[in-house]
Amino acid sequence: MRKEAMQEPCKMGELTNGLLARLTPVHERCDSVSQAWKYVLPPALQAHCRVGSIKGGCLRIDVDTASYMYELQLCKAELLKELQRLCPGTGLRRVQIVMGKGR
């Protein structure tokens, strides 16, 4: 029979602080992209589009109707360039526009 590794007890607060410290850069990165997205997006589109996720250098934008999806498809290269300029540390490489749930 082998002995199980003994772990010393620790406080729950210490565990959560460590987890939050590791997640903070991800949160800051996503928050800065969300703010930049609102800045670069024309006001007429803001009510119909939102940042869905950021994963592996891909920014997913959820759109509520096909007409707004088409409009964003036409200008997504310019939007990506502007987001890369405003948020250079995020590593964005592409923008994916998908039909999302309505708000």
Secondary structure, DSSP 8 states (H G I E B T S, - for coil): -----------HHHHHHHHHHHHHHHHHHHHHHHHHHHHHS-HHHHTTEEEEEEETTEEEEEESSHHHHHHHHHHHHHHHHHHHHH-GGG---EEEEEE----
